[in-house]
Amino acid sequence: MNGTLRLYALHGAVVALLVALNFLLPAYHHGLMARILVLATFAMGYNLTFGYGGLLSLGHAMFFAAGLYGAGLGIHHLGLGVPAAFLAALACGAVLALPVGLLALRTTGVAFMIVTLMFSQAFHLAILYFSAFTGGDQGLVLKPQQRRIETWLGTLDLTDPATRYLSALTLFAVVLFVLLAMVRSGFGRVLVAIRENEERTRMLGYDTFANRLAALVVSGTVCAAAGAAYGLLFGYVGANFASVQYSILPLLWVLLGGAATTLGPLFGTVFMYYVVDITSGYTSAYMLVVGVILILLVLFFRKGLLGTLRERWLGWLP
């Protein structure tokens, strides 16, 4: 089996396993996995710029929230259907990422991190300021009848647990294979080269600014897609999703799973969610336990779960 076929077979097997879980998981874990799949998509979008592009951003919550509010406000105020609202959310993510990238990418390192954080905070404050339109701290609840898709086969109800899970899985699978193809393409190789040595990559004739800008726009669009899916599938649009916490969480998930690995964001998100879920059932000091586990992971799996696995045994993992 050649390398490309082996990679796509591995990723296809992961998706097939997730499809099987739709029929095997009990109700609680079924709902939790649907949420994890959406947030893992968010983490995959973040991984493109951080893992492959070497850009440490603290502003990706604004892209997630742009998709969340782009879809939610379109449905709540404009009466858009689910497909139109989702497309509007993608446009919001791309349109926001372009000017943010044009300005933020003029900086590097810590300065880039601070600039993206400032943009994200400004976006968060704007949501709170225009509370009459956005719902402010309380947010907006999307009614069940607003989360239905009329098709020639009948009505697709996103409030149904199986439909919600399979919709989240469909988004995850599409983004997974698109990003897999992207990071294995010439564009992905250039991103890695820029991450490793930007000056040398520029000397070879590549436009490092344009490549990083393209990566940031794609990343922002993917994160917006995840945000839109979260609002449409779970029926809530809230300002807390634009807070700093939701810029730090995808960084944590990517680091746990393995930066610059296509499946790392999924493994990191699943691991983090279930560590918190299990430990919180035993003690109110669960964050202390989570902190100790994270420290041990950093000490013994310095490149994350899949990153360490790739380094030690499976060098062919993308």
C-alpha positions as CSV (number, residue, x, y, z in Angstrom):
1,M,0.0,0.0,0.0
2,N,1.5,3.3,-1.0
3,G,1.8,6.2,1.4
4,T,-1.1,8.3,0.1
5,L,-3.5,5.4,0.0
6,R,-2.4,4.4,3.6
7,L,-3.0,7.9,4.9
8,Y,-6.5,8.2,3.3
9,A,-7.3,4.6,4.6
10,L,-6.3,5.6,8.1
11,H,-8.4,8.8,8.1
12,G,-11.3,6.9,6.4
13,A,-11.1,4.3,9.2
14,V,-11.4,7.0,11.9
15,V,-14.4,8.5,10.2
16,A,-16.0,5.0,9.9
17,L,-15.4,4.4,13.6
18,L,-17.1,7.7,14.4
19,V,-20.1,6.6,12.2
20,A,-20.3,3.3,14.1
21,L,-20.3,5.2,17.4
22,N,-23.6,6.9,16.3
23,F,-25.3,3.5,16.8
24,L,-23.3,2.3,19.8
25,L,-23.0,5.2,22.2
26,P,-25.5,5.7,25.0
27,A,-27.5,8.9,24.9
28,Y,-25.2,11.0,27.2
29,H,-22.0,10.1,25.3
30,H,-23.8,10.4,22.0
31,G,-24.6,14.1,22.7
32,L,-21.1,14.7,24.1
33,M,-19.4,13.3,21.0
34,A,-21.5,15.5,18.7
35,R,-20.3,18.5,20.6
36,I,-16.7,17.2,20.6
37,L,-16.8,16.7,16.8
38,V,-17.8,20.4,16.3
39,L,-15.1,21.6,18.6
40,A,-12.5,19.3,17.1
41,T,-13.3,21.0,13.7
42,F,-12.6,24.3,15.4
43,A,-9.3,22.9,16.7
44,M,-8.4,21.7,13.2
45,G,-8.9,25.2,11.8
46,Y,-6.6,26.5,14.6
47,N,-4.1,23.8,13.9
48,L,-3.6,25.0,10.3
49,T,-2.2,28.3,11.4
50,F,-0.5,27.2,14.6
51,G,0.7,23.7,13.9
52,Y,1.6,24.1,10.2
53,G,2.0,27.8,9.9
54,G,3.8,28.5,13.2
55,L,1.5,31.4,14.1
56,L,0.5,31.5,17.8
57,S,-2.8,33.2,17.8
58,L,-5.0,34.2,20.8
59,G,-7.8,35.5,18.6
60,H,-9.4,32.5,17.0
61,A,-12.4,32.8,19.3
62,M,-13.6,35.7,17.1
63,F,-13.7,33.5,14.0
64,F,-15.6,30.9,15.9
65,A,-18.0,33.6,17.2
66,A,-18.2,35.2,13.8
67,G,-19.6,31.9,12.4
68,L,-21.8,31.4,15.5
69,Y,-23.4,34.9,15.3
70,G,-23.4,35.0,11.5
71,A,-25.7,32.0,11.4
72,G,-27.6,32.8,14.6
73,L,-28.4,36.4,13.8
74,G,-29.2,35.5,10.2
75,I,-31.8,33.1,11.5
76,H,-33.1,35.1,14.4
77,H,-33.3,38.6,12.8
78,L,-33.4,37.9,9.0
79,G,-35.4,34.7,9.0
80,L,-32.7,32.8,6.9
81,G,-33.0,29.1,6.5
82,V,-30.3,26.8,7.8
83,P,-28.3,26.4,4.6
84,A,-28.3,30.2,3.9
85,A,-27.4,30.9,7.5
86,F,-24.5,28.5,7.3
87,L,-23.2,30.0,4.1
88,A,-23.5,33.5,5.6
89,A,-21.4,32.3,8.6
90,L,-18.7,31.0,6.2
91,A,-18.7,34.4,4.5
92,C,-18.4,36.2,7.9
93,G,-15.4,34.1,8.9
94,A,-13.6,34.7,5.6
95,V,-14.4,38.4,5.5
96,L,-13.3,38.9,9.1
97,A,-10.1,36.9,8.7
98,L,-8.9,38.8,5.6
99,P,-8.5,42.3,7.2
100,V,-7.4,40.8,10.5
101,G,-4.7,38.9,8.7
102,L,-3.6,41.9,6.6
103,L,-2.9,43.8,9.8
104,A,-1.8,41.2,12.3
105,L,0.6,39.5,9.9
106,R,2.7,42.6,9.8
107,T,3.8,41.5,13.2
108,T,5.5,38.3,14.4
109,G,6.0,36.3,17.6
110,V,4.6,37.8,20.8
111,A,3.4,40.9,18.9
112,F,1.2,38.7,16.6
113,M,-0.2,37.0,19.6
114,I,-1.1,40.3,21.3
115,V,-2.5,41.8,18.2
116,T,-4.8,38.9,17.6
117,L,-5.9,38.9,21.3
118,M,-6.7,42.6,20.9
119,F,-8.9,42.0,17.8
120,S,-10.7,39.2,19.6
121,Q,-11.3,41.2,22.7
122,A,-12.7,44.1,20.5
123,F,-15.0,41.6,18.8
124,H,-16.2,40.3,22.2
125,L,-16.8,43.8,23.5
126,A,-18.8,44.7,20.4
127,I,-21.1,41.7,21.0
128,L,-21.7,42.9,24.5
129,Y,-22.1,46.6,23.5
130,F,-24.8,45.8,20.8
131,S,-26.8,43.7,23.2
132,A,-30.1,44.8,21.8
133,F,-29.1,43.0,18.5
134,T,-26.9,40.2,19.8
135,G,-28.5,39.3,23.1
136,G,-25.4,40.4,25.1
137,D,-24.4,38.2,28.0
138,Q,-27.7,36.2,27.8
139,G,-27.2,35.4,24.1
140,L,-29.9,34.0,21.8
141,V,-31.8,30.7,21.7
142,L,-32.7,29.3,18.3
143,K,-36.1,27.7,18.3
144,P,-36.5,24.1,17.2
145,Q,-38.5,25.1,14.1
146,Q,-35.7,27.5,13.1
147,R,-33.3,24.5,13.0
148,R,-35.0,22.4,10.3
149,I,-34.0,21.9,6.7
150,E,-36.7,21.3,4.1
151,T,-35.4,18.9,1.4
152,W,-37.1,17.0,-1.4
153,L,-36.7,13.9,0.8
154,G,-38.5,15.5,3.7
155,T,-37.6,17.6,6.8
156,L,-34.2,17.3,8.3
157,D,-34.5,18.2,12.0
158,L,-31.2,19.3,13.6
159,T,-32.7,18.8,17.1
160,D,-32.9,15.1,16.5
161,P,-29.9,13.4,18.3
162,A,-28.9,11.2,15.4
163,T,-29.3,14.0,12.8
164,R,-27.2,16.3,15.0
165,Y,-24.5,13.7,15.5
166,L,-24.3,12.8,11.8
167,S,-24.3,16.5,10.8
168,A,-21.4,17.2,13.1
169,L,-19.6,14.2,11.8
170,T,-20.2,15.3,8.2
171,L,-18.7,18.7,8.8
172,F,-15.8,17.1,10.7
173,A,-15.1,14.6,7.9
174,V,-15.3,17.2,5.1
175,V,-12.9,19.5,6.9
176,L,-10.6,16.6,7.9
177,F,-10.1,15.5,4.3
178,V,-9.9,19.0,2.8
179,L,-7.1,19.9,5.3
180,L,-5.4,16.6,4.8
181,A,-5.2,17.3,1.1
182,M,-4.1,20.9,1.8
183,V,-1.3,20.1,4.2
184,R,0.1,17.5,1.8
185,S,0.0,19.9,-1.2
186,G,2.7,22.3,-2.2
187,F,0.9,25.0,-0.2
188,G,1.1,22.9,3.0
189,R,4.8,22.2,2.4
190,V,5.4,25.9,2.0
191,L,3.6,26.7,5.3
192,V,5.9,24.2,7.1
193,A,8.9,25.7,5.4
194,I,7.9,29.2,6.6
195,R,7.3,27.8,10.1
196,E,10.8,26.3,10.2
197,N,12.8,29.1,8.5
198,E,10.8,32.0,7.1
199,E,13.9,33.9,5.8
200,R,15.2,31.0,3.8
201,T,11.7,30.3,2.4
202,R,11.6,33.9,1.3
203,M,15.0,33.6,-0.3
204,L,13.8,30.7,-2.4
205,G,11.2,33.0,-4.0
206,Y,8.0,32.2,-2.0
207,D,5.7,35.0,-0.8
208,T,5.6,34.2,2.9
209,F,3.1,36.9,3.7
210,A,0.6,35.8,1.0
211,N,0.9,32.1,2.1
212,R,0.3,32.9,5.7
213,L,-2.6,35.2,4.9
214,A,-4.2,32.4,2.8
215,A,-3.7,30.0,5.7
216,L,-5.3,32.4,8.1
217,V,-8.3,33.0,5.9
218,V,-8.8,29.3,5.4
219,S,-8.4,28.8,9.2
220,G,-10.9,31.6,10.0
221,T,-13.4,30.1,7.5
222,V,-13.1,26.6,9.1
223,C,-13.5,28.0,12.6
224,A,-16.5,30.0,11.5
225,A,-18.0,26.8,10.0
226,A,-17.5,25.1,13.4
227,G,-19.1,28.1,15.2
228,A,-22.1,28.0,12.8
229,A,-22.5,24.3,13.3
230,Y,-22.4,24.7,17.1
231,G,-25.2,27.3,17.0
232,L,-27.4,25.4,14.5
233,L,-27.0,22.0,16.2
234,F,-27.2,23.0,19.8
235,G,-29.5,26.0,19.5
236,Y,-27.6,28.6,21.5
237,V,-25.6,31.7,20.5
238,G,-23.7,33.4,23.3
239,A,-21.0,36.0,23.9
240,N,-18.9,33.6,26.1
241,F,-17.9,31.8,22.9
242,A,-16.0,35.0,21.9
243,S,-14.1,35.2,25.2
244,V,-10.3,34.6,25.6
245,Q,-11.1,31.1,27.0
246,Y,-12.2,30.0,23.5
247,S,-9.0,31.2,22.0
248,I,-6.9,29.2,24.6
249,L,-9.0,26.0,24.4
250,P,-8.2,25.1,20.8
251,L,-4.5,25.8,21.5
252,L,-4.7,23.3,24.4
253,W,-6.5,20.7,22.3
254,V,-4.0,21.0,19.5
255,L,-1.0,20.7,21.9
256,L,-2.5,17.7,23.6
257,G,-3.3,15.9,20.4
258,G,-0.2,16.9,18.6
259,A,0.4,20.2,16.6
260,A,0.9,19.8,12.9
261,T,-0.9,16.4,12.9
262,T,-4.3,16.1,11.0
263,L,-5.9,13.9,13.6
264,G,-4.3,15.4,16.7
265,P,-7.0,18.0,17.2
266,L,-9.6,15.3,17.5
267,F,-7.6,13.2,19.9
268,G,-6.8,16.3,22.0
269,T,-10.4,17.4,22.2
270,V,-11.7,14.0,23.1
271,F,-9.0,13.5,25.7
272,M,-9.5,16.9,27.4
273,Y,-13.3,16.7,27.4
274,Y,-13.4,13.2,28.9
275,V,-10.7,14.0,31.5
276,V,-12.8,16.9,32.7
277,D,-16.0,14.9,32.5
278,I,-14.7,11.9,34.4
279,T,-12.7,13.8,37.1
280,S,-15.6,16.2,37.8
281,G,-17.8,13.2,38.7
282,Y,-15.4,12.3,41.6
283,T,-14.2,15.6,43.1
284,S,-15.0,19.3,43.1
285,A,-11.3,20.0,42.7
286,Y,-11.3,18.3,39.3
287,M,-9.2,21.1,37.7
288,L,-6.4,20.2,40.1
289,V,-6.5,16.6,38.8
290,V,-6.7,17.9,35.2
291,G,-3.7,20.2,35.8
292,V,-1.6,17.3,37.1
293,I,-2.5,15.1,34.1
294,L,-1.6,17.9,31.7
295,I,1.7,18.4,33.4
296,L,2.5,14.7,33.1
297,L,1.5,14.8,29.4
298,V,3.8,17.7,28.8
299,L,6.7,15.9,30.5
300,F,6.3,12.6,28.8
301,F,4.5,13.5,25.5
302,R,6.1,16.8,24.6
303,K,4.8,16.8,21.1
304,G,1.3,15.7,22.1
305,L,-0.3,12.2,21.9
306,L,-0.1,11.8,18.1
307,G,2.9,14.0,17.7
308,T,5.0,11.8,20.0
309,L,3.6,8.6,18.4
310,R,4.7,10.0,15.0
311,E,8.1,10.9,16.3
312,R,8.8,7.5,17.9
313,W,7.1,5.0,15.7
314,L,4.9,6.3,12.9
315,G,6.9,8.8,10.9
316,W,4.5,8.6,8.0
317,L,1.6,10.3,9.9
318,P,0.7,13.7,8.4
